[in-house]
């Protein structure tokens, strides 16, 4: 992502034009390039999202269904997930002007973060609240006697 530095006077000019045109009907939409007829059907977009979620969700699950050994299934699922994330990152370059290798690696990194952060979060809360819950139960038992 790149940021463009503009002067304060240029920013104020754009802001004043935007504020002046807010009461001009579709003038702001025209200035921003947003047109109602450019939006796809919500049903079509919803079906595309459904297919994308199912396809993306099947990649890590299928090795556990097709292979009998859980250890080899985990390895195959991890490799298949990393490869599919890398391919999605490469495909993403058709919409951006980035090089395919950093884009693919970025998608794999984001996928790893999306898996590791919730896991560590759940592990932390499990350890903390489990010990807290057990101490609370012991105190309740002692108090009730």
DOMARDREN-267066 format. One record per residue: residue number from 1; x, y, z of N, C-alpha, C, O in turn. Coordinates in nm, 2 decimals. Atoms other than C-alpha are relative to their C-alpha. Example, Ala and Ser with C-alpha at 12.3 -4.5 7.8 and 13.67 -1.06 7.14 Angstrom:
# DOMARDREN-267066
+-----+--------+--------+--------+--------+--------+--------+--------+--------+--------+--------+--------+--------+
: seq :    n_X :    n_Y :    n_Z :   ca_X :   ca_Y :   ca_Z :    c_X :    c_Y :    c_Z :    o_X :    o_Y :    o_Z :
+-----+--------+--------+--------+--------+--------+--------+--------+--------+--------+--------+--------+--------+
:   1 :   0.09 :  -0.12 :   0.00 :   1.23 :  -0.45 :   0.78 :   0.09 :   0.12 :   0.00 :   0.19 :   0.12 :   0.07 :
:   2 :  -0.09 :  -0.11 :   0.00 :   1.37 :  -0.11 :   0.71 :  -0.08 :   0.11 :   0.08 :  -0.03 :   0.22 :   0.09 :
+-----+--------+--------+--------+--------+--------+--------+--------+--------+--------+--------+--------+--------+
***
This chain:
# DOMARDREN-267066
+-----+--------+--------+--------+--------+--------+--------+--------+--------+--------+--------+--------+--------+
: seq :    n_X :    n_Y :    n_Z :   ca_X :   ca_Y :   ca_Z :    c_X :    c_Y :    c_Z :    o_X :    o_Y :    o_Z :
+-----+--------+--------+--------+--------+--------+--------+--------+--------+--------+--------+--------+--------+
:   1 :   0.09 :  -0.12 :   0.00 :   0.00 :   0.00 :   0.00 :   0.09 :   0.12 :   0.00 :   0.19 :   0.13 :   0.07 :
:   2 :  -0.08 :  -0.12 :   0.00 :   0.13 :   0.34 :  -0.08 :  -0.08 :   0.12 :   0.04 :  -0.21 :   0.12 :   0.01 :
:   3 :   0.07 :  -0.12 :  -0.04 :   0.04 :   0.68 :   0.06 :   0.05 :   0.11 :  -0.08 :   0.17 :   0.12 :  -0.11 :
:   4 :  -0.03 :  -0.12 :   0.07 :   0.03 :   1.00 :  -0.12 :   0.00 :   0.12 :   0.09 :  -0.10 :   0.15 :   0.16 :
:   5 :   0.00 :  -0.12 :  -0.08 :   0.14 :   1.32 :   0.06 :  -0.05 :   0.11 :  -0.08 :   0.00 :   0.14 :  -0.19 :
:   6 :   0.05 :  -0.12 :   0.07 :  -0.06 :   1.62 :  -0.04 :   0.01 :   0.12 :   0.10 :   0.02 :   0.10 :   0.22 :
:   7 :  -0.01 :  -0.11 :  -0.08 :  -0.04 :   1.97 :   0.09 :  -0.13 :   0.03 :   0.08 :  -0.23 :  -0.02 :   0.04 :
:   8 :   0.12 :  -0.03 :  -0.08 :  -0.28 :   2.11 :   0.35 :  -0.10 :   0.07 :  -0.09 :  -0.22 :   0.05 :  -0.08 :
:   9 :   0.10 :  -0.08 :   0.09 :  -0.43 :   2.35 :   0.09 :  -0.07 :  -0.09 :  -0.10 :  -0.19 :  -0.07 :  -0.12 :
:  10 :   0.06 :   0.09 :   0.09 :  -0.49 :   2.07 :  -0.16 :  -0.10 :  -0.09 :   0.07 :  -0.21 :  -0.11 :   0.02 :
:  11 :   0.10 :   0.08 :  -0.08 :  -0.66 :   1.86 :   0.11 :  -0.12 :   0.08 :   0.03 :  -0.23 :   0.03 :   0.02 :
:  12 :   0.11 :  -0.08 :  -0.04 :  -0.87 :   2.15 :   0.22 :  -0.09 :   0.03 :  -0.13 :  -0.21 :   0.04 :  -0.12 :
:  13 :   0.07 :  -0.03 :   0.13 :  -0.97 :   2.22 :  -0.15 :  -0.09 :  -0.12 :  -0.03 :  -0.21 :  -0.11 :  -0.06 :
:  14 :   0.08 :   0.12 :   0.03 :  -1.08 :   1.85 :  -0.20 :  -0.11 :  -0.01 :   0.11 :  -0.22 :  -0.05 :   0.07 :
:  15 :   0.10 :   0.01 :  -0.11 :  -1.26 :   1.85 :   0.14 :  -0.11 :   0.10 :  -0.02 :  -0.23 :   0.07 :  -0.01 :
:  16 :   0.11 :  -0.10 :   0.02 :  -1.45 :   2.17 :   0.06 :  -0.08 :  -0.03 :  -0.12 :  -0.21 :  -0.02 :  -0.12 :
:  17 :   0.08 :   0.05 :   0.11 :  -1.55 :   2.04 :  -0.28 :  -0.09 :  -0.11 :   0.03 :  -0.21 :  -0.12 :  -0.01 :
:  18 :   0.08 :   0.11 :  -0.04 :  -1.67 :   1.72 :  -0.13 :  -0.12 :   0.05 :   0.09 :  -0.23 :   0.00 :   0.07 :
:  19 :   0.11 :  -0.04 :  -0.09 :  -1.87 :   1.90 :   0.14 :  -0.10 :   0.09 :  -0.08 :  -0.22 :   0.08 :  -0.05 :
:  20 :   0.09 :  -0.08 :   0.08 :  -2.02 :   2.14 :  -0.12 :  -0.09 :  -0.09 :  -0.08 :  -0.21 :  -0.06 :  -0.10 :
:  21 :   0.07 :   0.09 :   0.09 :  -2.13 :   1.85 :  -0.33 :  -0.09 :  -0.10 :   0.07 :  -0.16 :  -0.18 :   0.01 :
:  22 :   0.08 :   0.10 :  -0.07 :  -2.29 :   1.65 :  -0.05 :  -0.15 :   0.02 :  -0.02 :  -0.22 :  -0.08 :  -0.01 :
:  23 :   0.14 :  -0.02 :   0.02 :  -2.62 :   1.81 :  -0.11 :  -0.04 :   0.01 :  -0.15 :  -0.15 :   0.06 :  -0.18 :
:  24 :   0.03 :  -0.01 :   0.14 :  -2.60 :   1.78 :  -0.49 :  -0.05 :  -0.13 :  -0.06 :  -0.02 :  -0.16 :  -0.18 :
:  25 :   0.05 :   0.13 :   0.05 :  -2.77 :   1.44 :  -0.52 :   0.11 :  -0.10 :  -0.03 :   0.18 :  -0.14 :   0.07 :
:  26 :  -0.10 :   0.10 :   0.03 :  -2.54 :   1.20 :  -0.70 :   0.13 :   0.06 :  -0.04 :   0.22 :  -0.02 :  -0.09 :
:  27 :  -0.13 :  -0.07 :   0.04 :  -2.26 :   1.45 :  -0.75 :   0.12 :  -0.07 :   0.07 :   0.22 :  -0.09 :   0.00 :
:  28 :  -0.11 :   0.06 :  -0.07 :  -2.04 :   1.29 :  -0.48 :   0.02 :  -0.14 :  -0.06 :   0.14 :  -0.18 :  -0.07 :
:  29 :  -0.02 :   0.14 :   0.06 :  -2.10 :   0.94 :  -0.62 :   0.06 :   0.01 :  -0.14 :   0.15 :  -0.07 :  -0.17 :
:  30 :  -0.07 :  -0.01 :   0.13 :  -2.00 :   1.07 :  -0.97 :   0.14 :   0.04 :   0.02 :   0.23 :  -0.01 :  -0.05 :
:  31 :  -0.14 :  -0.03 :  -0.03 :  -1.69 :   1.23 :  -0.82 :   0.09 :  -0.12 :   0.04 :   0.20 :  -0.13 :   0.00 :
:  32 :  -0.07 :   0.12 :  -0.05 :  -1.59 :   0.91 :  -0.65 :  -0.01 :  -0.12 :  -0.10 :   0.06 :  -0.22 :  -0.08 :
:  33 :   0.01 :   0.11 :   0.09 :  -1.68 :   0.69 :  -0.95 :  -0.09 :  -0.11 :   0.04 :  -0.07 :  -0.22 :  -0.01 :
:  34 :   0.09 :   0.11 :  -0.04 :  -1.96 :   0.50 :  -0.78 :  -0.13 :   0.02 :  -0.07 :  -0.19 :   0.13 :  -0.06 :
:  35 :   0.13 :  -0.01 :   0.07 :  -2.26 :   0.43 :  -0.99 :  -0.08 :  -0.12 :   0.04 :  -0.03 :  -0.23 :   0.05 :
:  36 :   0.09 :   0.10 :  -0.05 :  -2.56 :   0.22 :  -0.89 :   0.00 :  -0.12 :  -0.10 :  -0.01 :  -0.24 :  -0.06 :
:  37 :   0.01 :   0.11 :   0.09 :  -2.56 :   0.02 :  -1.21 :   0.13 :  -0.09 :  -0.01 :   0.13 :  -0.19 :  -0.07 :
:  38 :  -0.13 :   0.07 :  -0.01 :  -2.20 :  -0.10 :  -1.14 :  -0.01 :  -0.12 :   0.10 :   0.08 :  -0.21 :   0.09 :
:  39 :   0.00 :   0.11 :  -0.11 :  -2.31 :  -0.33 :  -0.85 :  -0.07 :  -0.12 :  -0.06 :  -0.16 :  -0.12 :  -0.13 :
:  40 :   0.05 :   0.13 :   0.04 :  -2.37 :  -0.70 :  -0.91 :  -0.12 :  -0.03 :   0.08 :  -0.15 :   0.03 :   0.18 :
:  41 :   0.12 :   0.05 :  -0.08 :  -2.68 :  -0.88 :  -0.80 :   0.05 :  -0.06 :   0.13 :   0.14 :  -0.14 :   0.13 :
:  42 :  -0.03 :   0.06 :  -0.13 :  -2.67 :  -0.97 :  -0.43 :   0.00 :  -0.15 :   0.00 :   0.08 :  -0.22 :   0.07 :
:  43 :   0.01 :   0.15 :   0.01 :  -2.78 :  -1.33 :  -0.51 :   0.13 :  -0.05 :  -0.07 :   0.18 :  -0.15 :  -0.02 :
:  44 :  -0.12 :   0.05 :   0.07 :  -2.49 :  -1.37 :  -0.76 :   0.12 :   0.01 :   0.09 :   0.20 :  -0.08 :   0.09 :
:  45 :  -0.12 :  -0.02 :  -0.09 :  -2.23 :  -1.23 :  -0.52 :  -0.01 :  -0.10 :   0.12 :   0.09 :  -0.15 :   0.16 :
:  46 :   0.01 :   0.10 :  -0.11 :  -2.37 :  -1.45 :  -0.24 :   0.03 :  -0.14 :  -0.04 :   0.10 :  -0.21 :   0.03 :
:  47 :  -0.03 :   0.13 :   0.05 :  -2.35 :  -1.76 :  -0.45 :   0.15 :  -0.01 :  -0.03 :   0.21 :  -0.12 :   0.00 :
:  48 :  -0.15 :   0.00 :   0.02 :  -1.99 :  -1.67 :  -0.55 :   0.07 :  -0.02 :   0.13 :   0.17 :  -0.09 :   0.14 :
:  49 :  -0.06 :   0.01 :  -0.14 :  -1.90 :  -1.63 :  -0.18 :  -0.02 :  -0.14 :   0.05 :   0.07 :  -0.19 :   0.12 :
:  50 :   0.03 :   0.13 :  -0.05 :  -2.07 :  -1.96 :  -0.10 :   0.10 :  -0.10 :  -0.06 :   0.16 :  -0.18 :   0.01 :
:  51 :  -0.09 :   0.10 :   0.07 :  -1.86 :  -2.15 :  -0.36 :   0.14 :   0.03 :   0.04 :   0.22 :  -0.07 :   0.06 :
:  52 :  -0.14 :  -0.03 :  -0.05 :  -1.54 :  -1.97 :  -0.25 :   0.02 :  -0.05 :   0.14 :   0.13 :  -0.11 :   0.16 :
:  53 :  -0.01 :   0.05 :  -0.13 :  -1.60 :  -2.06 :   0.11 :   0.01 :  -0.15 :   0.01 :   0.09 :  -0.21 :   0.08 :
:  54 :   0.00 :   0.15 :   0.00 :  -1.68 :  -2.42 :   0.04 :   0.13 :  -0.05 :  -0.06 :   0.19 :  -0.14 :  -0.01 :
:  55 :  -0.13 :   0.05 :   0.07 :  -1.38 :  -2.46 :  -0.20 :   0.12 :   0.03 :   0.09 :   0.20 :  -0.06 :   0.11 :
:  56 :  -0.11 :  -0.03 :  -0.09 :  -1.15 :  -2.29 :   0.05 :   0.00 :  -0.09 :   0.12 :   0.11 :  -0.12 :   0.18 :
:  57 :   0.01 :   0.08 :  -0.12 :  -1.28 :  -2.49 :   0.34 :   0.03 :  -0.15 :  -0.03 :   0.07 :  -0.22 :   0.06 :
:  58 :  -0.02 :   0.13 :   0.03 :  -1.25 :  -2.82 :   0.16 :   0.15 :  -0.04 :  -0.01 :   0.19 :  -0.15 :   0.01 :
:  59 :  -0.15 :   0.02 :   0.01 :  -0.87 :  -2.78 :   0.10 :   0.06 :  -0.06 :   0.12 :   0.12 :  -0.17 :   0.11 :
:  60 :  -0.06 :   0.06 :  -0.12 :  -0.77 :  -2.85 :   0.46 :  -0.07 :  -0.12 :   0.05 :  -0.02 :  -0.20 :   0.13 :
:  61 :   0.08 :   0.11 :  -0.06 :  -1.05 :  -3.10 :   0.53 :   0.01 :  -0.13 :  -0.08 :   0.02 :  -0.23 :  -0.02 :
:  62 :  -0.01 :   0.12 :   0.09 :  -1.02 :  -3.34 :   0.23 :   0.11 :  -0.10 :   0.04 :   0.08 :  -0.22 :   0.03 :
:  63 :  -0.10 :   0.10 :  -0.04 :  -0.69 :  -3.50 :   0.34 :  -0.04 :  -0.08 :   0.12 :  -0.01 :  -0.20 :   0.12 :
:  64 :   0.05 :   0.08 :  -0.12 :  -0.85 :  -3.61 :   0.67 :  -0.11 :  -0.09 :  -0.04 :  -0.12 :  -0.20 :   0.02 :
:  65 :   0.10 :   0.09 :   0.05 :  -1.14 :  -3.76 :   0.48 :   0.06 :  -0.11 :  -0.09 :   0.01 :  -0.22 :  -0.08 :
:  66 :  -0.05 :   0.09 :   0.10 :  -0.94 :  -3.93 :   0.21 :   0.12 :  -0.09 :   0.05 :   0.13 :  -0.20 :   0.00 :
:  67 :  -0.11 :   0.08 :  -0.05 :  -0.63 :  -4.05 :   0.40 :  -0.03 :  -0.06 :   0.14 :  -0.11 :   0.01 :   0.22 :
:  68 :   0.03 :   0.07 :  -0.12 :  -0.64 :  -4.29 :   0.69 :   0.09 :   0.04 :   0.12 :   0.04 :   0.06 :   0.23 :
:  69 :  -0.10 :  -0.04 :  -0.11 :  -0.33 :  -4.19 :   0.89 :  -0.02 :   0.15 :   0.03 :  -0.01 :   0.23 :  -0.06 :
:  70 :   0.02 :  -0.14 :  -0.04 :  -0.39 :  -3.87 :   1.09 :   0.12 :   0.08 :  -0.02 :   0.11 :   0.20 :  -0.05 :
:  71 :  -0.12 :  -0.08 :   0.01 :  -0.03 :  -3.77 :   1.09 :   0.03 :   0.04 :  -0.14 :   0.07 :   0.16 :  -0.17 :
:  72 :  -0.02 :  -0.03 :   0.14 :   0.01 :  -3.79 :   0.72 :  -0.11 :   0.09 :  -0.06 :  -0.08 :   0.18 :  -0.14 :
:  73 :   0.11 :  -0.09 :   0.04 :  -0.33 :  -3.62 :   0.68 :   0.03 :   0.14 :   0.04 :   0.00 :   0.24 :  -0.04 :
:  74 :  -0.03 :  -0.13 :  -0.04 :  -0.21 :  -3.33 :   0.88 :   0.11 :   0.07 :  -0.09 :   0.10 :   0.19 :  -0.12 :
:  75 :  -0.11 :  -0.05 :   0.09 :   0.11 :  -3.29 :   0.67 :  -0.06 :   0.04 :  -0.14 :  -0.03 :   0.14 :  -0.19 :
:  76 :   0.05 :  -0.02 :   0.14 :  -0.08 :  -3.32 :   0.34 :  -0.10 :   0.12 :   0.01 :  -0.10 :   0.21 :  -0.08 :
:  77 :   0.09 :  -0.12 :  -0.02 :  -0.35 :  -3.07 :   0.47 :   0.07 :   0.13 :   0.01 :   0.03 :   0.23 :  -0.05 :
:  78 :  -0.08 :  -0.12 :  -0.01 :  -0.09 :  -2.82 :   0.57 :   0.06 :   0.04 :  -0.13 :   0.06 :   0.16 :  -0.17 :
:  79 :  -0.07 :  -0.03 :   0.13 :   0.10 :  -2.84 :   0.24 :  -0.11 :   0.05 :  -0.10 :  -0.09 :   0.15 :  -0.17 :
:  80 :   0.11 :  -0.04 :   0.09 :  -0.23 :  -2.82 :   0.04 :  -0.05 :   0.14 :   0.03 :  -0.08 :   0.21 :  -0.06 :
:  81 :   0.05 :  -0.13 :  -0.04 :  -0.34 :  -2.52 :   0.24 :   0.10 :   0.11 :  -0.04 :   0.06 :   0.21 :  -0.09 :
:  82 :  -0.10 :  -0.10 :   0.03 :  -0.01 :  -2.34 :   0.20 :   0.00 :   0.02 :  -0.15 :   0.02 :   0.14 :  -0.20 :
:  83 :   0.00 :  -0.01 :   0.15 :  -0.01 :  -2.41 :  -0.18 :  -0.12 :   0.07 :  -0.05 :  -0.11 :   0.16 :  -0.13 :
:  84 :   0.12 :  -0.07 :   0.04 :  -0.37 :  -2.30 :  -0.22 :   0.00 :   0.15 :   0.04 :  -0.04 :   0.23 :  -0.04 :
:  85 :  -0.02 :  -0.14 :  -0.04 :  -0.30 :  -1.98 :  -0.03 :   0.10 :   0.07 :  -0.09 :   0.07 :   0.19 :  -0.12 :
:  86 :  -0.10 :  -0.06 :   0.09 :   0.01 :  -1.91 :  -0.24 :  -0.06 :   0.02 :  -0.13 :  -0.04 :   0.13 :  -0.19 :
:  87 :   0.06 :  -0.01 :   0.13 :  -0.19 :  -1.97 :  -0.56 :  -0.11 :   0.12 :   0.00 :  -0.12 :   0.19 :  -0.09 :
:  88 :   0.09 :  -0.11 :  -0.01 :  -0.46 :  -1.73 :  -0.44 :   0.07 :   0.14 :   0.01 :   0.03 :   0.23 :  -0.06 :
:  89 :  -0.08 :  -0.12 :   0.00 :  -0.19 :  -1.47 :  -0.36 :   0.05 :   0.03 :  -0.14 :   0.06 :   0.15 :  -0.18 :
:  90 :  -0.05 :  -0.02 :   0.13 :  -0.05 :  -1.52 :  -0.71 :  -0.12 :   0.05 :  -0.09 :  -0.10 :   0.14 :  -0.17 :
:  91 :   0.12 :  -0.04 :   0.07 :  -0.40 :  -1.49 :  -0.86 :  -0.04 :   0.15 :   0.03 :  -0.09 :   0.22 :  -0.06 :
:  92 :   0.03 :  -0.14 :  -0.04 :  -0.44 :  -1.16 :  -0.66 :   0.07 :   0.10 :  -0.08 :   0.03 :   0.21 :  -0.10 :
:  93 :  -0.08 :  -0.10 :   0.07 :  -0.17 :  -1.00 :  -0.87 :  -0.07 :   0.04 :  -0.14 :  -0.03 :   0.14 :  -0.20 :
:  94 :   0.08 :  -0.05 :   0.12 :  -0.42 :  -0.99 :  -1.17 :  -0.07 :   0.13 :   0.03 :  -0.11 :   0.20 :  -0.07 :
:  95 :   0.07 :  -0.12 :  -0.03 :  -0.59 :  -0.71 :  -0.98 :   0.09 :   0.11 :   0.06 :   0.05 :   0.22 :   0.06 :
:  96 :  -0.09 :  -0.10 :  -0.05 :  -0.29 :  -0.54 :  -0.83 :   0.12 :   0.00 :  -0.09 :   0.13 :  -0.08 :  -0.18 :
:  97 :  -0.12 :  -0.01 :   0.08 :   0.04 :  -0.44 :  -0.98 :   0.12 :  -0.05 :   0.07 :   0.24 :  -0.01 :   0.04 :
:  98 :  -0.11 :   0.05 :  -0.08 :   0.25 :  -0.63 :  -0.73 :   0.06 :  -0.12 :  -0.07 :   0.00 :  -0.18 :  -0.16 :
:  99 :  -0.07 :   0.11 :   0.05 :   0.50 :  -0.90 :  -0.82 :  -0.06 :  -0.13 :   0.06 :  -0.11 :  -0.12 :   0.17 :
: 100 :   0.07 :   0.12 :  -0.04 :   0.36 :  -1.26 :  -0.79 :   0.06 :  -0.07 :   0.12 :  -0.01 :  -0.12 :   0.20 :
: 101 :  -0.07 :   0.07 :  -0.11 :   0.62 :  -1.39 :  -0.54 :  -0.04 :   0.06 :   0.13 :  -0.08 :  -0.01 :   0.23 :
: 102 :   0.04 :  -0.06 :  -0.13 :   0.57 :  -1.14 :  -0.26 :  -0.15 :  -0.01 :   0.03 :  -0.19 :  -0.02 :   0.15 :
: 103 :   0.14 :   0.01 :  -0.02 :   0.20 :  -1.15 :  -0.31 :  -0.04 :  -0.13 :   0.05 :  -0.13 :  -0.15 :   0.14 :
: 104 :   0.03 :   0.13 :  -0.04 :   0.18 :  -1.52 :  -0.28 :   0.05 :  -0.03 :   0.14 :  -0.02 :  -0.09 :   0.22 :
: 105 :  -0.06 :   0.01 :  -0.14 :   0.41 :  -1.52 :   0.03 :  -0.08 :   0.08 :   0.10 :  -0.10 :   0.03 :   0.21 :
: 106 :   0.08 :  -0.08 :  -0.09 :   0.20 :  -1.25 :   0.18 :  -0.13 :  -0.07 :   0.04 :  -0.17 :  -0.07 :   0.15 :
: 107 :   0.13 :   0.07 :  -0.02 :  -0.12 :  -1.45 :   0.14 :   0.03 :  -0.12 :   0.10 :  -0.05 :  -0.15 :   0.18 :
: 108 :  -0.03 :   0.12 :  -0.08 :   0.05 :  -1.76 :   0.30 :   0.03 :   0.06 :   0.15 :  -0.02 :  -0.01 :   0.24 :
: 109 :  -0.03 :  -0.05 :  -0.13 :   0.18 :  -1.54 :   0.59 :  -0.13 :   0.04 :   0.07 :  -0.15 :   0.02 :   0.19 :
: 110 :   0.13 :  -0.04 :  -0.06 :  -0.17 :  -1.39 :   0.65 :  -0.08 :  -0.13 :   0.04 :  -0.15 :  -0.12 :   0.14 :
: 111 :   0.07 :   0.12 :  -0.03 :  -0.32 :  -1.74 :   0.64 :   0.06 :  -0.07 :   0.13 :  -0.01 :  -0.12 :   0.21 :
: 112 :  -0.07 :   0.05 :  -0.12 :  -0.06 :  -1.86 :   0.90 :  -0.04 :   0.08 :   0.12 :  -0.08 :   0.02 :   0.23 :
: 113 :   0.04 :  -0.09 :  -0.11 :  -0.14 :  -1.56 :   1.12 :  -0.15 :  -0.03 :   0.04 :  -0.19 :  -0.03 :   0.15 :
: 114 :   0.15 :   0.02 :  -0.02 :  -0.52 :  -1.63 :   1.08 :  -0.02 :  -0.13 :   0.07 :  -0.12 :  -0.15 :   0.14 :
: 115 :   0.01 :   0.12 :  -0.07 :  -0.46 :  -1.98 :   1.22 :   0.07 :   0.00 :   0.13 :   0.02 :  -0.05 :   0.23 :
: 116 :  -0.08 :   0.00 :  -0.12 :  -0.19 :  -1.92 :   1.48 :  -0.06 :   0.09 :   0.11 :  -0.07 :   0.05 :   0.23 :
: 117 :   0.05 :  -0.10 :  -0.10 :  -0.34 :  -1.61 :   1.66 :  -0.12 :  -0.05 :   0.07 :  -0.12 :  -0.05 :   0.19 :
: 118 :   0.11 :   0.06 :  -0.08 :  -0.68 :  -1.77 :   1.74 :   0.04 :  -0.12 :   0.08 :  -0.01 :  -0.14 :   0.19 :
: 119 :  -0.04 :   0.12 :  -0.08 :  -0.51 :  -2.09 :   1.85 :   0.07 :   0.04 :   0.13 :   0.04 :  -0.01 :   0.24 :
: 120 :  -0.07 :  -0.04 :  -0.12 :  -0.27 :  -1.91 :   2.09 :  -0.10 :   0.07 :   0.09 :  -0.09 :   0.06 :   0.21 :
: 121 :   0.10 :  -0.07 :  -0.08 :  -0.56 :  -1.69 :   2.21 :  -0.09 :  -0.11 :   0.08 :  -0.11 :  -0.09 :   0.20 :
: 122 :   0.08 :   0.10 :  -0.07 :  -0.77 :  -2.00 :   2.29 :   0.08 :  -0.08 :   0.10 :   0.03 :  -0.12 :   0.20 :
: 123 :  -0.08 :   0.07 :  -0.09 :  -0.48 :  -2.18 :   2.45 :   0.03 :   0.08 :   0.13 :   0.02 :   0.03 :   0.24 :
: 124 :  -0.02 :  -0.09 :  -0.11 :  -0.41 :  -1.88 :   2.67 :  -0.13 :   0.01 :   0.09 :  -0.12 :  -0.01 :   0.21 :
: 125 :   0.12 :  -0.01 :  -0.08 :  -0.77 :  -1.84 :   2.78 :  -0.04 :  -0.14 :   0.06 :  -0.09 :  -0.14 :   0.18 :
: 126 :   0.03 :   0.13 :  -0.05 :  -0.81 :  -2.22 :   2.83 :   0.09 :  -0.02 :   0.13 :   0.04 :  -0.06 :   0.23 :
: 127 :  -0.09 :   0.02 :  -0.12 :  -0.50 :  -2.22 :   3.07 :  -0.04 :   0.09 :   0.11 :  -0.05 :   0.05 :   0.23 :
: 128 :   0.03 :  -0.10 :  -0.10 :  -0.60 :  -1.90 :   3.25 :  -0.14 :  -0.03 :   0.07 :  -0.15 :  -0.04 :   0.19 :
: 129 :   0.13 :   0.02 :  -0.05 :  -0.97 :  -1.96 :   3.29 :  -0.02 :  -0.14 :   0.06 :  -0.11 :  -0.15 :   0.15 :
: 130 :   0.02 :   0.13 :  -0.06 :  -0.94 :  -2.33 :   3.36 :   0.06 :   0.00 :   0.14 :  -0.01 :  -0.05 :   0.23 :
: 131 :  -0.06 :  -0.01 :  -0.14 :  -0.71 :  -2.26 :   3.66 :  -0.09 :   0.09 :   0.09 :  -0.11 :   0.06 :   0.20 :
: 132 :   0.09 :  -0.09 :  -0.08 :  -0.94 :  -1.98 :   3.77 :  -0.13 :  -0.07 :   0.03 :  -0.17 :  -0.05 :   0.14 :
: 133 :   0.13 :   0.07 :  -0.02 :  -1.25 :  -2.19 :   3.73 :   0.02 :  -0.11 :   0.11 :  -0.07 :  -0.13 :   0.19 :
: 134 :  -0.03 :   0.11 :  -0.10 :  -1.09 :  -2.48 :   3.93 :   0.01 :   0.06 :   0.14 :  -0.04 :   0.01 :   0.24 :
: 135 :  -0.01 :  -0.07 :  -0.13 :  -0.99 :  -2.24 :   4.21 :  -0.13 :   0.04 :   0.05 :  -0.16 :   0.03 :   0.17 :
: 136 :   0.14 :  -0.04 :  -0.04 :  -1.34 :  -2.10 :   4.22 :  -0.08 :  -0.11 :   0.05 :  -0.15 :  -0.10 :   0.15 :
: 137 :   0.07 :   0.11 :  -0.04 :  -1.49 :  -2.44 :   4.24 :   0.04 :  -0.05 :   0.14 :  -0.04 :  -0.09 :   0.23 :
: 138 :  -0.06 :   0.04 :  -0.13 :  -1.26 :  -2.54 :   4.53 :  -0.05 :   0.09 :   0.11 :  -0.08 :   0.05 :   0.22 :
: 139 :   0.04 :  -0.10 :  -0.10 :  -1.35 :  -2.22 :   4.71 :  -0.15 :  -0.02 :   0.03 :  -0.19 :  -0.01 :   0.15 :
: 140 :   0.14 :   0.02 :  -0.02 :  -1.72 :  -2.28 :   4.66 :  -0.03 :  -0.13 :   0.08 :  -0.12 :  -0.13 :   0.17 :
: 141 :   0.02 :   0.13 :  -0.08 :  -1.69 :  -2.64 :   4.80 :   0.04 :   0.02 :   0.14 :  -0.03 :  -0.02 :   0.23 :
: 142 :  -0.04 :  -0.02 :  -0.14 :  -1.50 :  -2.52 :   5.10 :  -0.10 :   0.09 :   0.07 :  -0.13 :   0.06 :   0.19 :
: 143 :   0.10 :  -0.09 :  -0.06 :  -1.75 :  -2.24 :   5.17 :  -0.13 :  -0.07 :   0.03 :  -0.19 :  -0.04 :   0.13 :
: 144 :   0.13 :   0.07 :  -0.02 :  -2.05 :  -2.47 :   5.13 :   0.01 :  -0.10 :   0.12 :  -0.10 :  -0.15 :   0.16 :
: 145 :  -0.01 :   0.10 :  -0.11 :  -1.91 :  -2.72 :   5.40 :  -0.03 :   0.06 :   0.13 :  -0.02 :  -0.01 :   0.23 :
+-----+--------+--------+--------+--------+--------+--------+--------+--------+--------+--------+--------+--------+
***
